[in-house]
Amino acid sequence: MIYFIYYKGVKMKYKIGQLVNLPETRYKGIIGTVIAENKAGILVRFNGSQQLYFKEEELKAYKK
């Protein structure tokens, strides 16, 4: 089940603060935290100080 959140008029698939798995092709096994979302993509912080923008379809919600 997918819930959509609206933040500043933008439909968000992931909540700010939610844990996500980064793309397997380049970041296998890396988990990040959603920081923000805008037209450039979803900003995810990982490894403490690194952060990058990803497309929504590149990310998957983290499940323990």
Secondary structure as a PSIPRED ss2 file (coil, helix, strand):
# PSIPRED VFORMAT (PSIPRED V4.0)

   1 M C   1.000  0.000  0.000
   2 I C   1.000  0.000  0.000
   3 Y C   1.000  0.000  0.000
   4 F C   1.000  0.000  0.000
   5 I E   0.000  0.000  1.000
   6 Y E   0.000  0.000  1.000
   7 Y E   0.000  0.000  1.000
   8 K C   1.000  0.000  0.000
   9 G C   1.000  0.000  0.000
  10 V E   0.000  0.000  1.000
  11 K E   0.000  0.000  1.000
  12 M E   0.000  0.000  1.000
  13 K C   1.000  0.000  0.000
  14 Y C   1.000  0.000  0.000
  15 K C   1.000  0.000  0.000
  16 I C   1.000  0.000  0.000
  17 G C   1.000  0.000  0.000
  18 Q C   1.000  0.000  0.000
  19 L E   0.000  0.000  1.000
  20 V E   0.000  0.000  1.000
  21 N E   0.000  0.000  1.000
  22 L C   1.000  0.000  0.000
  23 P C   1.000  0.000  0.000
  24 E C   1.000  0.000  0.000
  25 T C   1.000  0.000  0.000
  26 R C   1.000  0.000  0.000
  27 Y C   1.000  0.000  0.000
  28 K C   1.000  0.000  0.000
  29 G C   1.000  0.000  0.000
  30 I C   1.000  0.000  0.000
  31 I E   0.000  0.000  1.000
  32 G E   0.000  0.000  1.000
  33 T E   0.000  0.000  1.000
  34 V E   0.000  0.000  1.000
  35 I E   0.000  0.000  1.000
  36 A E   0.000  0.000  1.000
  37 E E   0.000  0.000  1.000
  38 N E   0.000  0.000  1.000
  39 K C   1.000  0.000  0.000
  40 A C   1.000  0.000  0.000
  41 G E   0.000  0.000  1.000
  42 I E   0.000  0.000  1.000
  43 L E   0.000  0.000  1.000
  44 V E   0.000  0.000  1.000
  45 R E   0.000  0.000  1.000
  46 F E   0.000  0.000  1.000
  47 N C   1.000  0.000  0.000
  48 G C   1.000  0.000  0.000
  49 S C   1.000  0.000  0.000
  50 Q E   0.000  0.000  1.000
  51 Q E   0.000  0.000  1.000
  52 L E   0.000  0.000  1.000
  53 Y E   0.000  0.000  1.000
  54 F E   0.000  0.000  1.000
  55 K C   1.000  0.000  0.000
  56 E H   0.000  1.000  0.000
  57 E H   0.000  1.000  0.000
  58 E H   0.000  1.000  0.000
  59 L C   1.000  0.000  0.000
  60 K E   0.000  0.000  1.000
  61 A E   0.000  0.000  1.000
  62 Y C   1.000  0.000  0.000
  63 K C   1.000  0.000  0.000
  64 K C   1.000  0.000  0.000
